[in-house]
Amino acid sequence: MRIVPMSLVGAAMIAIASPIAAQQTRTVQQDFEAATALADKGDDAGALAAWQALEKRVPPKNRRSLAIVHVRMGAALYKLDRMDDAVAAVRAGLVDLPASDATLNGYRYDAYFQLGQIAESGLDYASAMEAYRLAESAAPLPVNRLAALRGLVASETFLDPERGATDLARAEAILATLSSDAKSKAIFAMLKSVLMLNLGKYPEARIAAGDAVKLLGGLTDRIDLHDVAARSDYALAALLEGRIDDARRYMAMTGAGRLPKGSFDPGVQMKAPYCGGEAGLKPDDVAVIEFSIGDDGSVISSIPIYAAGGGNAALAFARAARNWSWTPEQVKQLPEFFRYRARVELRCSTAFQRPSIYDYLGGKLDSWLLEKHVELQQATTDADAMALPGLRSRLVAAEAAKGRDSLALVPLLYAMMTNSVVGREESNALAKRALAIADANGVPPTARLALIRVIWTTERADYWRPGALARAMAPALEDPVFARDPEARAAIRLIMADASRSRDSERTRKLLSDVSDDPALAPNHPLRVGALIRTASIEAADGKVDAAKTAFDSSGLSAQQCAIVDSAPRMLRSNSGSGNFPLEALRWGFEGWTQVQFDISADGKVLNQRAIIAYPPFVFTKAGSNLIANARFEKSYRPDGGLGCGGSTSGVRFILPH
């Protein structure tokens, strides 16, 4: 049994005929059947063309039939990777699929399931949760409910894991009533394993993964991608639980750590995300992400598997991986099978930490609201999923007491639109409503940006694609409201620079220089400093140390980054050698690598060493850090006796003799 959206036939539209059918050789029903046949055989481009042609033939008054065509069109668009067009088509179909008509439940299910898949593939787990929940409510068969619950629990694992556990129990109850095949049962066992990992219940995670391995045939030499995932889940849970021998046995049977031929090397463009930023990443946050590498060396998908630091951190790490790449030569060295479901351990980089632009803009909005004598929302330590019901209740009460257009609603609307468990489309609607209220009350440009930036990032399903957000924001630079305000135009350029950096370094440099060279900004203005830090990081990555140092020095910050000091301290002694190879990995026959970040004191000692990227996860992390910890560097004169330099990075490879 494959758990996929069911294929529905015989819907109401089959009997619909065109008003001019008598003059045509084919009826609408025949065209419908032909389009369905194209979709069923995987001719997505042909199916899309057929649905688009059928859309023109169905009379506008036959809205019910047209809705079905739109839903099927959305499926074709999704398979062709046209995500925004797919969302638009499906949403158009849902408008005219009346909930009171039970005969249309299959199409409603297909529509919501499609929206869930689109959101999940874009790491928009909040929208995925919403869509999959609606898909489950419309599911015509138990197998469809299971498919929706699979997506729902996978999304809730990183945003609302407690609710995810409740929904998983419902899925398991349904699964127990069906004559399901072993692979379907294994999929839900793996789902449970990942959920338990992120709830910190490592023994339960290991047991669930072990069940999945057994369902898939056990630890045999025959292996597919499901086997890799199940065995990797078991190994990760066992490592975190401290069951080292168990971890080795299962990890060895994934292929991780030692390839029969070739090697899995770090990508040429493989950087840990910087600490801080919009996700508020902290040095102690750690995640394991899983990704797949395409034929051209780009990462074609990435998902979080485990995170210590919360779901937002997990998703931020997974998004960062989508900017990684390998050369075609490296891809050739990778066994094709191994390019899928590779896993690494990640932490953020402290080299060029940056404050959040969004937090800065949010502060401007708060200041303006306080000037207007509007009460702000009190800070809470509650998880977003726990806080949301209270926010919804308070919004309803505030609307009743003060009116739907009151400025007093804006703090509540803002708290909801930036809540991580609110879906993209709802966030977009909340932001537009808040912006309309703020505009009516004369909101200043920088405070206005705090609201409109949410609209920019939620307007499209695929805003995360390279360049999409920067293109959406570009017209704002010509808007007089923002163009005349130094802070507003600087903030826009910084957001655009962050959105375009991985694909267009020259455009990014221009945006940053426009901020740092703006005479209207004070030398120590936070946005100007932010631009200079970003410029320094780009120049350092390109090996332009002098340019990087100039930018960083201009920021006025006193920290000495190893990437941009005049002459980084030279390593005098390393501690490499076979004695540093972890005994467990040596015994297991594993190879791997780490990227270690560390500071160097003025007297040449290593401080604050930490692995920021490691493969395989948690195998060489400690060894890589210990090796660097014992290194010694030449002394550096610092008048204040501070660091010689900070944020240095070094790669450490662990290779067995062949």
N, C-alpha and C positions, 0 to 999 in steps of 0.2 A: 504494500500500500504506500503510495507516494502521497505526502501531505502537501497538496497544492490546491489552489482555488479550482473548484469544480468547473467542468465544461458544461454549460447549460444550453439546451436546445428546446425548440418547441415553445418559445415565448409568444406573447400576444402579437408581436409585430409580424410574425410569419404570415398571418392572414391579410396583411395590409397590401393593397395594390395601388399603383400610381393612377391618378385620374386619366392619364393618357396611355394606360397599359395596353389598350386595344390597338394602339398605333405602334407598339414596340414589340420586338421579338422576345424580350425577356421581361418577366414580372419582377416586382420588388422582392418577392419571396425568393425567386431564383438568384437574384443578385445577393441577397442576404446569405443564402446557402453557399454561394460561390466565395464570398468574403470569408465566411466561417471556415471553409475548406482551406483557403490560403493560410489563415491563421493557424489552423490545426497542423499543417505540414511545415510550419516554421518560416513561411515566406512573409516576413513582417512588413517589408516595404510594399509588396504586392497587396497584402491585406489592408494596409493603411490607405493605399490608393483606392481600393475597392470600397472601403467604408466611407471615404471622402466623396466618392461618386454617388454612393447610396444616400449620403446626407443630402445631396442636392435633389435627389428624386423624391424623397419622402416629403409630402406636403407639410408646411409649417403647422397646420392645425392638428396634425397627428403627433402631438408633443410626446406622448407616451412612447410611440415607436421611435421617434427621433432621439429620445433619451437613451434607448437601448443601443442605437447606433453610436452615440457619443461614448457610452461606457466601453463598447468594444473598440472604438477608435483609440480611446485612452490606453488600452492594453497594448495596441500596436505601437503607439508613440513611446510608451515606457520601454518596450523591447528595443526600440531604435535609439534609446538614450536621450530622448527629447522630453526631459522631465517636466519642465514648466508647461509645455504644450499638453502633456499627458494629464497633468493636474487640471488644467483648464477644461479639457474635454470631459474628464470624469465629473468634475463639479457641475458642468452644464447638464450632464446626464442626471445627476442626483436631484437637481431642482425639479425635474418632471417624472421622478419615480415615486409616486405617492406611497407613503408608509402604510396607508390603509389597505393597499392591494397586496395581499400575501403572495399572489402569483408572481410578483416581481422581486421577491426576497432574494432569489439567486443573483439577479443583476445588482441589487443593492449591496449584497455581500461582495460581489466581484469589484464593485466600485470602491468600497471602503478598504477592501483588502489591497487593491491597487495603490491607494493613497498611503496605506501603511508601508508597503514595499518601497515606494518612492522615498518616504521620509526616513525609513530605516537605512536605506542605501546611502542617504546623504548625512547620516549621523544626527538627524533631527529626531531624537528619540521621544521628545515630548509630543510631537505631532504623530509619530508612529503609535504611541500609546493610545492616543485619542482615536485614531483611525481603526486600529485593530480591535478596540473595545466595541466600536460601532459595527465592525464587520462581524464580530461574534454575535451581537444581538440580532443580526439579520441572517445568520448562517442557516441554510435550509437543511443541512445534514450534520451529524456529529463530526464527520471527518473535516467539514469546513470550520466547525467550532474549534477543533484542535489546531488547524492551521493558523487561525486568528490568535488563539491563545499562545502558540509558539512565539509569534511576533510580539505579542503583548508582554509576555514574561521576559523575553530577551531585552526589550526596551526598558521595562521597569527595573531590571537588575541594577541599572546604573543611575536611576532617578528615584525610584520608590521600591527598594528591595523587599520591604516588609509586605507591601501589597503584592509584589511579585510572588512571594511565597504562598500567599492565599490563592492567587490565580493559578499557580502551578498545581496546587492541590486539586483544584477544580478540573484541570486538564488531566491529571493522573486518574481521577475518578471516571472521566469519560473514556480514557484510554483503556481502563480495566473492563469496560463493557463491550469493547470492540474486538474483533478477531484481527488484530493488527500484526503486521510482520515485525521481525526482530529489529530491522533498521529504524522503523518508526518509533519503536519503544526506546531504542538507543538514543535517538535524537532528543527525546524528552529527558532521558537520564543525563545526557551531556548538558542540557539546559539547566537541570537541577544542580549539577556539579558547579557550573559557573556562578549560579546564584548563591550557592552555599559559600563558595570562595569569597565572594564580595560581602557576605554577611559575617565573614570571619569564622565560619564553621568548617574548619579544614578537615576533620575526620569525616563529617557528612559529605563533603565535597569529594573526598577520595573514594568513599564507598559508592557514591552515585556514578563516578567516572569508571570505577571498576565494574559496575553493573553494565555500563555502556560497552566496555571492552568485551565482556562476556557475550553480550547480545550480538556483537559484531563478529563473533567467532573466536575470541581470545587472542593471546599473544602469538599469533602465527606469523610466518614470513610473508603471507599474502596481506597486502595493505592497500587501502584506498584513502581518500581524504577524510572520510568519517573516522577510520581507524586512527589516522594521525591526530585528529582533534581529541578523540576520546583518550588516547594514550598520553597525549600532552597534558590534558586536564588532570589525569591521575598523577603524572609526574610532578606537576606544579603543586597540587594539593599535598602530595607526600613530602615535597621539599619544605613547604611552609609548615607542615606538621612536624618535621624533623625525622621523617622515616627515610633516611638517605638511601639505603639499599633498594627499597621499593622504588624510589624515584629513579635511580639509575637503570633499573631493569626496564621500566616502562619508557623512559626517555630514549634508551638505546633502540627500542623497537619503533621509534618514530622516524629514525634517520637523523635526528638532530645530533650535533656534536661530532659526527664522523661520516663523511660522504664516501660512497664506494669509489667515486672519481670526481675530479673537480673540487671546488671549494665554495663556501658561502662567505664572501668577503663583505666588509662594510661598503655601502654605496658611495659613489663619488659625491653625491649630494645627500648626506645623511646627518642631519644636525638635530640635537635635542632642542626643544623649544626653550626660549628664555624664561627664567622665573619672573613672576609678576604677570603683567599683561592683563588681558581681559578675563582670563580664567582664574587669575589670582594664584598661579602656581607657586608652591612653596618648595624649598630645597628638600624637605623630607617627603614630599609626595613621590610615590613610585607606582608605575603601572606596567602591566604586561600587555602588549598589543600584538595582534595577529594581522598579517598583511599578505597580499599577493602581488607579484611582479609581472608586468606585461612583457610582450615580446620586445618592445622598444626600450625597456629598462625602467619605465615609470611604474609607480605604485597604482594599481588599478582598483584596489579596495583595501580598507583597513578597518578593524573593529577592536574595541577594548575587550580584554578577557578578565583582567583583574586590576584593581586599583586600591592602594592604601592612600587615601586622601579625598575620596568621594567621587561621585559620578561625573561631576563637571570636569575634574582633573583627568579622569579616564578618557572622556570624549575629547578634551584638548590635546592629549597625547596622540590619540588616534587621528585627529585632524592633521597634526603636525607631520605624521608619517606620509600623508598623501602628497607632500612636497618632496619626498625622497626620490632618488633615481640612481640607476646603475648604468654603466656603459654597455653597449651591445656586446663588447668582448667579455665583460663580466657575466652577462646573461648567458652567453654560450658556455661558460664554465659551470653554470648551475644546472644540475639535472632538472629537466622540465618539470617533473613531478614535485621537486622540492621548492619550486618557485611559488607554490601555493601553500598558504597557511604557515608561513614562517613566523616565528615569534621572537620578540626581543623584550628586554627589560629596559625601562626608560625612567630617567629623572630629568628635571629641568636644569638648564645651565645658568650659573650665576655670573657669567662673563660680562654680559651687558644687560643687567636687570633693568626693567623699565616699569614705571607705574602705568596703571590703566588709563587710557584716554577716556574711556567711558565713565570711569569713576570721577575723573576730573569734570566732565560735562555734567554728570549727575550732581556733583557738588554745586555747580553753577545753578542748576535747576532748583536745588534745595534753598540756596541763598535767595533767589528771586521769590520763591514761595513764602519764605519767612518774612521778606520785606512786605509781602502782601497779607501778612498776618494769617497765613494758612498753616494749620498744624500738620507737621510731618509724621510719617510712620515711624514708630519706635523700632529700633534695631532689635532683631531677635536671633537667637541661636538655633531656633527650630529649623529642621530640614525643610526645603522648599515644598515638598509634598505635604508636610504637616501644616505649614503656614498657609497654604492656598485656600482651604475651606474657610478659614477665618477672614481672609482678605475678601473673598466673595461675599460673605455675610455682611461685612462692614460696608462694602460698596453698596449693597442693596439698601442698608439702613441709611447711609449718607444720601443716596438718591432720593429716598422718601423724605428725609428731613430738610435737605438743602436744594433739591432739584437736580435734574439730570445734566444741567449745564453749569453747575457750580464749580468754581475754581478749587473748592475743597476736595473735589473728587480726584484731582490730578495725582496727588501722592499715592492714592490707592490704585489708580490705573497704572501708574508707573511701576509700583511694586508688583502688580500682576503681570504686566507685559514683560518684565525682566525676570520673572520666576521661571526656573529651568523646567518645570513640569507643565507649563502652559504651551500649547502647540503653536506652530508658526503662524497659522492663519488667524487664530484668536489673538495672538500677540500683535499682529499687524492691525487688526480691527481696534484693539484697545489703544494702540499708539496713535492711530488716526483720530480716534475720539479725543484723546488727551491733547493732541496737537490743536484740534479745532477749538477746544476750550481755552488753551493757553494763548492761541492767536487772538481770540476775542478779548483777552485781557492784556494785550500788549507785551507778550513775552519777548525778552531780549534775545539776540541771535545765539549766544552760546548756550543759554538754557533751552532754547528751541532745538538746538542740535541734539540735546540729550533725548528728545522725543523722536525727532525725524530720523535719527540714525537707527532706531529700532525698526522704523518703516523700511529703510534701505535694506536692512539685513533680513527682513521677513517677507519682502515683496515677492521674492522668487524662491522656488523650491531648490534651485541649484546655485544660490548665491555663493556657495563655498567653492565653486569651480574657479580656477585661476583667472583673475581679471574680471570676473562677473561683478563683484561688489564695487571695484574701482570704476568700472564703466557706468554702473548705476548712479554713482555719486558725482561723476564728472560734471553734469550740468549745474550742480550746486555751486561750483566755483564761479559760475557766471551770474548767479543769483545776487542781485544788489544787496539783499538783506544780509547775506553772508560775506560777500566780496568786500564790503565796506568795513567789516569788523575784523581787526587783526587776529583776535583769538579764534573766532569762528573759522576763518579761512585757513588758519594754521591747523586747527583740529581736523578739518576736512582733509587737508593734504596728508596729515600723519596717518589717518585711518586708511586713506587710499594707498599710501606708501606701504603700510603693513599688508594690505590686501594684494598688492602687485609685486612684492619684493621677490618672490620665488621664481617669477617668470619674466620680469622686465626690470633688470637692475638699473638701466639707464634712466628709465621713466621714474623709478624710485628715487634715484639720486637727485633728479630735477625737483621732484616734489619736496624732498627733504631740504635741499638748498634754498628753495623758495621760502621755507619756514625759517631756517637758521639765518638767512640773509635779510629777513624782513626788518627794516629799521623801526617799525612800529612796535616790535616786541622788545622788552627790556633784555639785557644780556643774560640775566638769570631767570627769565620767564620759564616756567615748567615746560611749556610746549616747545620753546626753542631748545632747551636742554634735552628734551626727548628726541628732537630731530637730530641733534649732534651725536647723541648716543647711538642712534640708529645708523647714522652715517659712519661712525667709527666702526661699528660691527660689520658693515658691508665692506669697507675698505680693508679691514683686517682679514676678512674671509678671502678677499682677492689678493692678499699678500702685499698690499700697499701700506706698509707700516707707517711711513711718514705722514701720509694723508690721514690715516686712522688716528695717529697721535695728535695731529693738529686739531681734528674734530673733537676728540675727547678733551684735550686741554682747554679748548674754547668753551666747553660745557661748564667749566668752573668746578667740576667734581675733583675730589682729591685722591680717590682710589687709583692705584697703579695697576692697570690691566696688563698682564704678561704679553698679550697680543700686540700692544702698542707702545711699550716702553722703548726707549732709545736702543737699548741692547738688553734683551732678556737674559737673566742669569744663566750661565752655561752649566749643564749637568757635569759634575765632577765624578760622581760615582752612582752607578745603578746597582740594583740587586737582582739582576736577571740571572737566570740559570735554572737547571732542572730542579733545584731545591725549592723553587717557588711554584712549581706546578702543583695544583691542588691534588692531594693524594687520592681523593675520591675520583676526580676526573681522570687521573693517570690510571687508576685501577679500572675505570670504566672504559678507557680508550677513547675519551672525548677530547675534541679540540674546540676552540672558541676564541673569542676576543672581547675586549672591553675598551671603552673610551673613558678615561679617568680624568676628572677635573680636580685641581688642587691649587692652593696658594703657596707661595714661597716666601719665607720670612727673610728679613734683612741679613740674617746670619746663614742663610742657605738651607734651612730646614724646610721640610714639606709639612704643610698644615692643611687641615680641613679636606683631606682627600675623600673623594666619593665617585663611584662609577656612575656615569650618566647614561651610557648605552652599554648593554651587555648581551652577548649571545653565547650559549643558550641562557635563558633567564635563570638567575640565582645560582649558576654553577661556578662562574669565574669572577663574580662580583667582588667577593672579599679578597681573593688572591690578587686581582688586578690592583685593588686599592692598597693592599699591603706592600706589593712590590714598589709602587710609587712612594709609599710612605717612608721607605728605607733609603730612598735616593737622596743624594746631597748635591746642592748647587753652589756656585760661587757666591760669595758674599756681595751684597749690594749696599752702598751707602745711602741711607735715608736720614735726613736731618731730624725727622721726628721719631726715628727708631721704628717705624712701621714696617709694613710689608715691603719685601723686595718687589713683588708683583703678585697680583691675584688673578684667579680665573684661568690659569694655564690648563691646557689639556694635552693628554698624551695617550696614544693608542697602545694597547698591550695585547699581543697575540700569544696564544698558547697552542703550539704546534707539536705534534708527536712525530718522531722519526718514521719515515715511510720506507 
